[in-house]
């Protein structure tokens, strides 16, 4: 059995809704990023044996197998296959895990795990009528940007109130763990503070492949080099003034991940391919896990997934040097941190080891891209710190959680 390695990769800056990246087609954004990842690590495009591409909103330019279309449009040879994966916020992470399984089994040498989301460019959908080829049915208009919430409610799921919004699930988590508004805002403030420090120090730039934006009628050509939503000037006082979002009492625009656009990609390889190409991998895949629970408490499933991944990998919680916990909402991330000691026999994650470069509340959360963005961030951080183990956990709409355990490949 071969080891599976995260060799390296790139991500775009994360763009705000309607911001710089909204001018780029979703498939172009993905294709450019996949090519840039291969170029950065030194793997020829024709040697990629499989591509997995995470994408949640598969409407408009993401329709069909956008991973395949993006690869062809970007210049990958016809011989390179691709599949598009949808597990909501962990779509691209699930793709990376699938590639690691294929590599470990000996069926794959070089794989490319990627993800993309352009919430700015998502479309609207009308439902069809019930008779074949009818132009449309009842006037039910769906904003595909919220594809994670599902389509028209299924009666069985509606009866158990499954179709509540993600921000309402965050409020449920806050209620469950008795989180205060002050705690939630403090977590959001920390995310922005740490992300701003990582940006200013050049740490985030080590992951980012700048995106060139062509000139338009209203703006000149330019290059986007940094994430667009990190607020270095935010304060606890400002966060406290923001009103709660509808259906909640504590969730605000300031303590939730913002609507965003972006893409990311990581090259994964077997031990044999690492030797063949003379690659310098960042991390070895140790283990992974998934977990599912009641969708009304969507955000906390990573606690169980992380605990399972650690057990499978034979690594004690105290040996983890970097913890990456997805921040769909500050309250949701705090819920995971409250639940982890229950699942890890009393172990509490040290503050200084948690999301050291900020998280999605500050950086943004392009649904399909976030999973591989975390893989790249964690693998890079292990190398930067010269430490051994890191684990990441991502929550998933519909009540799932996915975790991945990595080991620094240079130690």
Beta strands, then each sheet from edge to edge (+ up, - down):
strand 1: 4-11
strand 2: 15-16
strand 3: 50-54
strand 4: 82-85
strand 5: 110-118
strand 6: 124-126
strand 7: 141-143
strand 8: 211-213
strand 9: 222-224
strand 10: 260-270
strand 11: 283-292
strand 12: 320-325
strand 13: 389-396
strand 14: 400-408
sheet 1: 2+ 10- 1+ 11- 14+ 13- 12-
sheet 2: 2+ 10- 5+ 3+ 4+
sheet 3: 6+ 7-
sheet 4: 8+ 9-
end
